[in-house]
Amino acid sequence: MHTQSELYLQEMGLSEYEAATYVGLLQGGTSTAKEVAERAGVPQSRVYDVLDSLSTKGFVVVQEGRPKKFGPVEPGQAVSQFRDFKRREHVRKLDEIQGLGEQFLDVVEEADYDDGNDEVDISWSYPNRHHILEKLERLAADAASEILMITTPESFERIANHHVELLAEKRTAGVEIRALISDGRRLDPAVRDRARELMEMRFVQDIRGRLYTYDGEKVLLAFQAPNDDGYVGISTASPHLYATLSQLFELLWEDGEPVS
């Protein structure tokens, strides 16, 4: 039977064996792999893989020697290190999506597909900002519950200036609107003050690319590309992709600086 501590760890994202192993180390202190396996009920054939995984995620420290021993990281520090691990993992996935998107765009362009049908799940908006802003407006107009944005000051100002009335209508209708903006010092004060009435905003550092999600499934990713305008937008409807990206948003939101 799992302890409450183990269940919380599993909710955070650890496997059943990882949770049992870390709790076992907290109870018994620094131990050999054999001792850990016996205490946590983890098969001997799996315990080294589990301990290596916990070390990577920030829960375990390794003491070299004969035999090698493993100790628990202090819980508060472990949780913080695991959050950093998950953040890096999500950023890596976002970068991977951007890279794959660029490759797919090359294939689409070479194949000369017709991208004019806006009823399909995936649409391509390139090569200029105007098409991206139009797609953002349509997605926002259809939103019924939530709009999340990860963006730059320049892109945020364009959205705020072009869609202020629409965003005000959505806010009045009860749609939750939140925006994460990189380098808030570059945000125009007038735009910031106007947007503060329409949404919650936080500032974060080192954002690359622009990501917009709507109602738990719709995603638009915009990024710089080597064309005349310098931007490409990829839009799709995918609850699975949204679930991954929304976790990234929440991690960044927790560390963001509220707009004063």
N, C-alpha and C positions, 0 to 999 in steps of 0.2 A: 504494500500500500504506500502510495506516495505521500510525503509530508507536504504541508502547506508551502514550505520554502521551495521544494522541488517543483510544485505546480506553478508558482510564480515565475521561476526560472524558465520553465517550459513555455509559459505565456510570453516571456521576453524573447524567445527564439532559440533556446538551448534544446538539444535532444533529450530524450528520457535518460539515457546513460550519462550524458554530460551533466545534467542537473543532479543526478544521484551521486556522481563522482565528486562534484564540487561541494555538495552538502556533506558528504563523507569526509572530505579533507578538512572542512571547517570543524567537524566534530572531533576528528582524530589528529589533526595537525599534520606536519610534514611526514610523509610516508613513502615507502617503496611502492612500485606498481603492484606487486603482489598483495601488499597490505590494503591498497586502495581497492583492488578488485574484490577482495574478500569483504571489506566493510561496506562497499557500495552495491554489491551484488552484480557487478559487471563481469562478463566472461573474460578470462585471461587472454583469449585471442583478440579481444577488442580494446582492452584497457589502454594500451600504448597509443592507439589511434585517438581514443577519447581524450587522453591527457594532452596529446599534441594539439588537438583541436582547441581544448580549453586554454592552452598556453597562447595560441594564436589570437584567441578572442579576449585575452586579458584576465582570465580567471585563475591561472596557475603559473607559478614560478618553478623553474627546473634547477635543481642542484646537481651538478655533474659529479660523478664519482662511481665507485663500485660497491654497492649498486647505486644507480641513479635514484635520486629522491625528488619528490614533488610536494610543493607547499601551496596553500591557498593564499591568493591575494586578498587583502582586506576588502570586505564586501562593498563598501562605498567606492573604493578605488576600482574594484572589478566592474561595477555597474557603469562607472564613467568610461573605463577603457572599452567596455563592450559597446557603448553608444558610439564611441569614436570609430570602432571597428565597423559597425553597421553603417555609419555615415560614409566611410571610405568605400564600403561595398556598394552602396547606392550610387555614389558619385561615379564609381567605375562602371556600373551598369548604364548610367545615363550617358557617359562618354561612349560606351559600346553602342548604344542605340544611335547616337549621333553619327558614329563612324559607319555603321551598317546602313543608316539612312542615306548617307552621302554615296555609298557604293550602289545602293538600290536606285538612287536618282540617276546615276550614270547609266545603269542598265535600261531604265525607263526611257531616258533621252535617246540612247542608241537605238532602241526598238521603235521609237516614234509612236508610243501609245497615245491614244486619245484620252486626255485628262480633263475633258470638259464636263463630264457627268458628275454633278455634285451630289447625286443620290447614293453613290457607292460609299462603303465604309472608309476607304482611304482616298484622300484627294491630295493633289500636289499643287501648292501655290507658289509659283516662282515665275519670273525671276525678280520680283520687286516687292517692296514693303506694302504697296497699295493692296495687292491681292491678299497679303497676310492680314492686314487690318480689316479687310472685308470679311474674311473667314472668321476672325476673332469676333466681329460684330454679330455674325449669324449665330455663332456658338453661344455668345452671351445672351442674345435675344431668346434663344431656346432654353436657357438655363432656368431650372425651377427650384433648385435647392442650394447649389454651391458653385462658386467660382474661385479657383486658387491660381495665383500667378507667381512665378519665379522669373524675375526679369531685371533689366538694367535701367538706370535712370532715363536714358534716351528713349528706350522703347516704352517705358511706363508713361513718360510725358506725352508720347504720341497717342497712347491708349486713352489717357485721361482727357486729353484735348478733343479727340475725335468721338469718344463714347460717353461723355460726361452725363448726358441726359438719359441714355440707356442704362448706365450703371445706377443712376439715381432712381430710376423706375424699378430696377431689380432690388435695390436696397429696400425701397418702400414695400415691395411685394414679399419681403422676408428672406430673400436669397442671401446666404452668407458669402461675403466677399473678403478675401484676405490676399495681401500682396507682400512678397519678400523682394526687397530691392537692394541691389549691390551698391556700395559706396554712396550712402545717402547724402553725403556732403555735396554731391554734384546735382542733387535734385532741386529743381527750381522751387523756391519757397512758395510762390503763388500756387503752383501745381500741388505741392504737398499740402497746403492748407485746404484747398478745394477737395482733394482726394480724401483727406482725413474725415470729412463728413459722409463719405460714401462707403468706406471700407476700413478694416483694420490693416495697419502697415507695420512692418518691421524691417530693419536694415541688417544685412549680413555682408560678409566679405567673400571675395573670390568666387563669384558666380560666373560661370561660363555658359553661354547660350541662354535661351529664353523658353520657358515651359509654362503652358496654360492648361488647366484641367477643369472639367465641368461635370457636375451631377454624377460622379462616381464611375464614368466610363469614357467620356470624350476627352481627347488629348490633342493638343497642338504643340509641336516642337519647332521652334524657329532658330536658325543658326546662320552664321556667316558662310558664304560660299563664293567660289571664283566665278561670278557672273557680273553683268553690267551694274546691277543694283547692289550686289554683295550679300543678298539674303535668300534663303530658301525656307519654306514652311511645309511641314509634314503633319497632316491631320488624320486621326484614326479614332474609331470607337472600339475600345477594348477594356472591359472591366479588369482583366488580369494585369495589363500594363498600368492602368490607373492605380491599382492596389500597390504596385511597387513604387510608382512615382509619388503617390500620396504619403507613403512612409518617409521618403526622402524629404518631402515638404515639411512634415511634422518634426523631423529631426532638426532641420534648419530653423524652423519656427521657434523651437525651444531655445535655441542659442541666439536668436535674433535680438536686436536692440529695438525696443518699442519706440515709435515716433512720438516725440514729446510735443 
